[in-house]
C-alpha cells in the first residue's frame, strides 16, 4: 500500500512530500515468538530535523490506542507495553502473540522540517491464527503410533502428516475468514 502526501510550505513554495509504505495484511499465529509489521517511509527533503514513527491499534470501541512511539534520530522510544517496539526505520515488532493482537494497526510518520511539519498515516491488518496443537499432545500421539503399516510406511510419519494437514487447514480458514 502506498500513501503520498504533498504539502506546500511558506511563500517560497517549498514542496515537501512523504510516502509511507505498509503491507496490506500480516499473519501471525498465537504463541509465535514475534511478528514484524513493516512500515517504511521516504520523503523530501531527505534529512528532516526530526523523524517520529508512532504505532496505534484500533480498539474494539473503534478508538485508536497508543502502542509505541520512536524518535528515529535519537533512538528515544516510548511504549505502552514492553511487547511492542519499533525496529529499523519504523517497523513494529510484537512479541508473544495473543489473540487480542489481531486487528487494525496504524503507522504514523511525522517529519519536522525547518518551520514545517508533515505527517502521514497508513494502516494495515494483523490476522492471528489459533495456536497449533501443543507439543505434549503431538509427542504422546507420535510415541503411541510407532508401529509400521503393512506396506512398511511408518504410522508415526502418517500421524505427523495428518497433524500438519489439520494445522495448515486451520491456518487457511483463519486467513480466508471462512
Secondary structure, 3 states (H helix, E strand, C coil): CEEEEEEEECCCCEEEEEEEEECCEEEEECCCCEEEECEEEEEECCCCCEEEEEEEEECCCCCEEEEEEEECCCCEEEECCCCEEEECCCEEEEECCCHHHCEEEEEEEEEEECCEEEEEEEEEEEEEECCCCCHHHHHHHHHHCCCECCCCCEHHHHHHHHHHHHHHHHHHHHHHCC
